Amino acid sequence: MKIVSIIIPCLNEEKFIGKCLDSIIVQEYPKDKLEVLVVDGMSEDRTREIIERYRKQFPFVRLLDNPKKIVPTAMNLGIKKTKGDIIIRMDAHIEYDKNYISKIVTWLGKSNADNVGGVCITLPGADTIKAKTIALALSSPFGVGNSMFRIGVKKPVYVDTVPFGAYRKEVFHMVGIFDERLIRNQDIEFNLRLKKTGGKILLVPDVISYYYARTNLKDLFKQNFWNGFWVIYSLKFAKLPFSIRHLVPFMFVLSLFGSLAASVLFKPFLYLFSLVAGCYLITNIFFSCKLSLRNKMNFFIPLVASFGTLHFSYGFGSILGAVKLALPYKGIAQKVDR
């Protein structure tokens, strides 16, 4: 049986790191074939204290320091320290089914894939209507597009990227390591780089993890805004580090507010603005109503707001990323919520 190394980038995750490690400890995979490297970005809450408790109790758990604090440096530090034949990138904000590791290793062995991942089920981060509607929006095709690991698949399928995937260790010798210039979206860029070398990425429906979504629209906006920013700004460091679908919110927001601005000079553009805005509003209402009927009608207004927050925050972030590329100036990229 192969040795599996798990790398968990971590920063100020006192609310979730315990649940994450608990879900790893109860895995069916033999513990003598397992190592868990929690790479912490010098957390300032109780995260390190919690990890230390697990480290003292379970010898396969280790704590590494990540002074640079960002995910790609955490991954690269972990990769250099791993002993395993298989490397799984996990997240401190996630819980994993008890057979997650055994299934993902089995699929990696019986397929010709270089990276295998599973479906990520989004759960509410709190027991509130706002939190529940955010989780619903993040699980809807209207909210996240054709992100199959979020909306689910019925059978194994080859894709562009997967979350919390298992890599054969030789992949990092073949493709290289994570680009430390990318504060966000470094996994998307790495997986696209892997595909360009002929590598295959497999999404499997019965490999399941659980993600706790943001609990309010402010935090959702902030997270998604910087995701949108880094999708575009990553072009500064890598050639096409995203899939075309990531540009949809950018094009939507640009066409909406671009046509509104242009209507000041040429009034017919106001019709284009009205068309785009009207189509979006009708579509948002349709999907919000559809999801509300499946759950509770008091979800309707929060769902409209959650979908709007998802789309506009990502689009505005992407526009800022484009501006940063076109008119480079210091400061913006360092303001990311890491």
Buried (B, 14 or more C-beta within 10 A) or exposed (E): EEBBBBBBBBBBBBBBBBBBBEBBBEBEBEEEBBBBBBBBBEBEEBBBEBBEEBBEEBEBBBBBEBEBBBBBBBBBBBBEBBEBBBBBBBBBBBBBBBBBBBBBBBBBEEBEBBBBBBBBBBBBBBEEBBBBBBBBBBBBEBBBBEBBBBBEBEEBEEBBBBBBBBBBBEBBEEBEBBBBBBBBBBBBBBBBBBBEEEBBBBBBBBBBBBBBBBBBBEBBBBBBBBBBBBBBBBBBEBEEBBBEEBBBBBEBBBBBBBBBEBBEEEEEBBEBBEEBBEEBEEEBBEBBBEBBEEEEEEBBEBBBBBBBBBBBBBBBBBBBBBBBEEEEEEEBBEEBEB
